[in-house]
């Protein structure tokens, strides 16, 4: 199926939903306004079941086809939360809430899945069950994990999952996907260095945690450059370094934080182990001590090969073969859709956002021209994976 005529006819209305969410961004699990509106719309569309409060503030809609078919259930997931960023897009629908904005396009993801849900509830041109999933707290809160732990898979009998994220720089009407690792694991680390403070004029009587930390930051860069196979991928980024409050005092303590990412579990393990060894040994070399905390956050987002081909075929049906890159390079960004893909096979696909500002940028805005393609893709997934008799 190409872009659905009924979805194209309603694209302006779906865009208005999107712009309303954009004006009223909500963070992490505090998506009460968005979730309530999503649930109300799903009920108005005639979904067979609407469940609120899954994974704290997630919403799930169940749409049954004209027949049960083989009894298969397909899950389609969108995220709802925004980011703690002050908007600079200048759009008429810019955020009305200071310090919060939809800088990653989750407003568009939510609106596109709602548009598809209405179409599926009206036509029911499939055999089986489509489950539309609206998830909170993708931006660091692990909302996907929370919904899984709340029984998402078992309660609704989901057999496969599909996700979608917009991509600035990819033309509108285009899609990109790959089998295997699509996005990286996303972990956090904290280093607390304990030295011995004192007067800045007497450094010999101190153990300077700033000096220790500076050597750690340098040494941590060797993990990727000298420990990871050059044909594999990893990232270690130090993003904060805090110590002291006065120009003439050597502090007693310093703290460093950052993120580590990898595309394979074995590389993830290697990075964590080498970072811990470096932190402890560098601290000891300077007579300091250090505490290293490594938090495993989002796993690698791994696309099942079969599901990837199903997703690519659905995208080709909507956009044409030349508009679908089925061997797109992986990205080092993280995505908590990975928790769903750990439970069931499935695939994440990227949809073009055109020549826009980048994700998480204060000037970013979701491109409404992508709506007919995204919503039609969701319909194509359901109708191809659950074909009517």
DRENZADO-382537 format. One line per 10 residues: their letters; for each residue x, y, z negated of C-alpha. Coordinates in steps of 0.05 Angstrom, whole numbers, plus 5000, padded with zeros to 4 digits. Each point is the difference from the previous one (the first is absolute). Example, Ala and Ser with C-alpha at 12.3 -4.5 7.8 and 13.67 -1.06 7.14 Angstrom:
AS> 5246,4910,4844  5027,5069,5013
This chain:
XXXXXXXXXX> 5000,5000,5000  5026,5070,5015  4984,5058,4953  4929,4988,4977  4950,5048,5031  4960,5005,4935  5063,5015,4960  5023,5051,5051  4931,5033,4997  5007,5005,4924
XXXXXXXXXX> 5073,5021,4998  4984,5071,4981  4957,4977,4941  5055,4952,4977  5050,5058,5005  4955,5041,4955  5003,4945,4948  5075,5000,5007  5005,5075,4991  4956,4998,4938
XXXXXXXXXX> 5048,4949,4969  5057,5044,5021  4971,5060,4964  4991,4959,4936  5063,4958,4991  5006,4954,4941  5061,4964,4972  5015,4928,4984  4941,4967,4964  4964,5066,4988
XXXXXXXXXX> 4962,4995,5066  4931,5002,4969  4969,5051,5048  5028,4964,5062  4980,4931,4975  4930,5022,4983  4990,5031,5069  5028,4937,5033  4953,4955,4960  4940,5044,5016
XXXXXXXXXX> 5015,4999,5074  5010,4924,5001  4931,4991,4967  4969,5049,5049  5030,4960,5058  4965,4937,4975  5059,4960,4975  4977,4934,4970  5039,5013,4936  5038,5059,4972
XXXXXXXXXX> 5046,4991,4940  5031,5058,4962  5054,5001,4948  5043,4944,5028  5072,5014,4982  4974,5056,4955  4972,5046,5054  5001,4959,5065  4938,4989,5042  4982,4938,5041
XXXXXXXXXX> 4945,4993,5051  4976,4933,5027  4970,4996,5070  4974,4933,5024  4995,4984,5074  4941,4973,5038  5019,4930,4978  5048,4971,4949  5039,4966,5056  5058,4961,4970
XXXXXXXXXX> 4992,5039,4935  5065,5039,5012  5011,5067,4964  5043,5056,5027  5023,5057,4954  5013,5070,5027  5036,5048,4953  5006,5076,4996  5031,5043,4946  4967,5060,4967
XXXXXXXXXX> 5050,5038,4957  5038,5064,5014  5068,5028,4978  5023,5052,4949  5022,5050,5054  4978,5072,5012  4971,5004,5070  5029,5047,5053  4961,4976,5061  4959,5063,5008
XXXXXXXXXX> 4941,4959,5024  4928,5024,4984  4990,4935,4963  5063,5006,4958  5001,4975,4929  4958,5039,4951  5037,4970,4941  5067,5031,4982  5059,4953,5001  4963,4943,5034
XXXXXXXXXX> 4992,4983,5073  4988,4943,5049  5072,5001,5027  4999,4927,5023  4935,4995,5038  4961,4957,4951  4941,5046,5012  5002,4978,5073  5009,4927,4982  4939,5002,4956
XXXXXXXXXX> 4957,5036,5051  5019,4953,5057  4983,4938,4960  4934,5032,4980  4984,5013,5073  5015,4927,5017  4958,4976,4941  4939,5038,5025  5009,4971,5069  5009,4929,4974
XXXXXXXXXX> 4940,5005,4954  4956,5025,5058  5023,4951,5053  5021,4938,4961  5028,4972,5064  5043,4948,4965  4994,4934,4964  5028,5000,4930  5013,5055,4949  5037,5065,5004
XXXXXXXXXX> 5024,5030,4934  5019,5074,5002  5048,5018,4944  5012,5071,4975  5060,5000,4955  5024,5051,4948  5072,5016,4979  5041,4980,5060  5048,5058,4987  5040,4966,4945
XXXXXXXXXX> 4944,4974,4956  4995,4929,5028  4926,5003,5014  5006,4942,5048  5029,4957,4945  4945,5023,4953  4945,4979,5048  5034,4932,5011  5005,4990,4924  4927,5019,4994
XXXXXXXXXX> 4981,4940,5044  4993,5032,5069  5020,4938,5038  4962,4949,4959  4937,5040,4989  4989,5014,5073  5034,4939,5030  5046,5041,5044  5041,4957,5048  5041,5054,5035
XXXXXXXXXX> 5015,5074,4991  5012,5057,5048  5026,5069,4984  5014,5063,5040  5043,5063,4989  5008,5061,5043  5068,5017,5029  5022,5071,5018  5040,5000,5064  4962,4942,5031
XXXXXXXXXX> 4951,5027,5052  4926,5002,4984  4967,4938,5030  5062,4958,4990  5014,4943,4951  5064,4968,4973  5010,4934,4964  5051,4944,4991  5000,4930,4970  5039,4988,4937
XXXXXXXXXX> 5026,5056,4955  4963,5064,5020  5016,5044,4940  5050,4994,4944  4996,4983,4927  4998,5064,4958  5033,4996,4932  5018,5053,4947  5061,5004,4957  5019,5041,4938
XXXXXXXXXX> 5071,5007,4971  5010,5030,4931  5073,5016,4984  5022,5009,4928  5065,5039,4992  5028,5045,4945  4982,5073,5005  5040,5059,4978  5029,5068,5017  5012,5011,5074
XXXXXXXXXX> 5069,5029,4983  5021,4934,4968  4981,4946,5051  5055,4955,4974  4959,4991,4936  4938,4978,5038  4975,4945,5045  4967,5041,5055  4937,4966,5025  4998,5047,5061
XXXXXXXXXX> 5068,4975,5023  4979,4928,4987  4935,5010,5038  5035,5033,5059  5044,4939,5008  4939,4955,4995  4964,5038,5055  5061,4992,5045  5009,4927,4983  4927,4983,5011
XXXXXXXXXX> 5007,5019,5073  5048,4942,5009  4943,4950,4988  4971,5011,5069  5065,5017,5036  5043,4944,4970  4955,4946,4971  4940,4994,5047  5010,4965,5067  5004,5055,5053
XXXXXXXXXX> 4948,4962,5041  4950,5006,4943  4966,5061,4970  5000,5033,4932  4996,5069,4969  5026,5026,4933  4981,5073,4988  5016,5039,4937  4947,5054,4995  5008,5032,4931
XXXXXXXXXX> 5059,5015,4954  4987,5035,4934  5049,5019,4945  5011,5057,4951  4969,5068,4988  5058,5049,4991  5059,5023,5041  5050,4990,4944  4977,4933,4972  5018,4931,5024
XXXXXXXXXX> 4937,4959,4991  4995,4935,4963  4952,4967,5048  4983,5000,5074  4945,4967,5039  4997,4979,5073  4941,4973,5039  4988,4978,5071  4971,4948,5047  5027,4936,5032
XXXXXXXXXX> 4970,4966,5061  5010,4937,5041  4967,4959,5054  5017,4932,4972  4991,4971,4929  5072,4974,5000  5027,5069,5016  4954,5030,4947  5031,4953,4949  5071,5017,5022
XXXXXXXXXX> 4987,5075,4995  4973,4995,4929  5057,4956,4977  5055,5043,5029  4970,5064,4974  4997,4972,4929  5072,4977,5004  5024,5067,5025  4963,5040,4947  5026,4958,4942
XXXXXXXXXX> 5072,4997,5024  5006,5073,5020  4973,5021,4932  5049,4953,4964  5058,5027,5041  4988,5070,4972  4985,4978,4929  4926,5013,5006  4940,4953,4997  4941,4996,5048
XXXXXXXXXX> 4931,4971,5003  4977,4978,5069  4926,4988,5012  4977,4973,5067  4924,4999,5013  4977,4956,5057  4941,5038,5028  4973,4983,5070  5023,4935,5035  5021,4997,5073
XXXXXXXXXX> 4940,5008,5046  5003,4937,5042  4955,4991,5060  4978,4929,5015  5019,4983,5072  4931,4974,5019  4963,5058,4968  5048,5048,5033  4982,4973,5068  4925,5005,4983
XXXXXXXXXX> 5010,5072,4979  5040,5017,5063  4947,4969,5044  4945,5040,4965  5041,5064,5010  5012,4983,5073  4925,4990,5009  4988,5070,4973  5059,5039,5028  5028,4959,5058
XXXXXXXXXX> 5063,4958,5003  5048,5057,5015  4977,5036,4936  5019,4944,4953  5072,4988,4977  5000,4929,4972  5075,5001,4982  5005,5065,4961  5062,5007,4955  4986,4991,4926
XXXXXXXXXX> 4997,5060,4954  5033,5010,4932  4938,5032,4970  4960,4958,4950  4927,4980,5002  4959,4965,4946  4958,4964,5053  5058,4952,4990  4965,4972,4938  4941,4979,5043
XXXXXXXXXX> 5046,4969,5052  5033,4959,4945  4932,4968,4986  4975,4989,5070  5027,5005,5071  4988,5065,5036  5032,5060,5033  5012,5074,4993  4997,5042,5063  5020,5073,5014
XXXXXXXXXX> 4954,5047,5038  5026,5063,5034  4990,5067,4967  5033,5039,5057  5048,5057,4992  4985,5018,4928  5041,5016,4939  5029,4939,4966  4967,4959,4945  5006,5031,4930
XXXXXXXXXX> 5015,5068,5031  4960,5061,4975  4981,5018,5072  4975,4931,5018  4928,4988,5022  4966,4937,5026  4983,5006,5074  4925,4992,5010  5011,4981,5073  5024,4932,4973
XXXXXXXXXX> 4933,4984,4968  4965,4966,5060  5060,4955,5011  5009,4981,4927  4926,4986,4986  4994,4961,5066  5061,4959,4981  4967,4978,4935  4939,4978,5039  5042,4963,5051
XXXXXXXXX> 5036,4962,4944  4935,4976,4970  4967,4982,5066  5061,4963,5025  5016,4963,4936  4927,4984,4986  4971,4990,5070  4925,4995,5005  4971,4935,5028
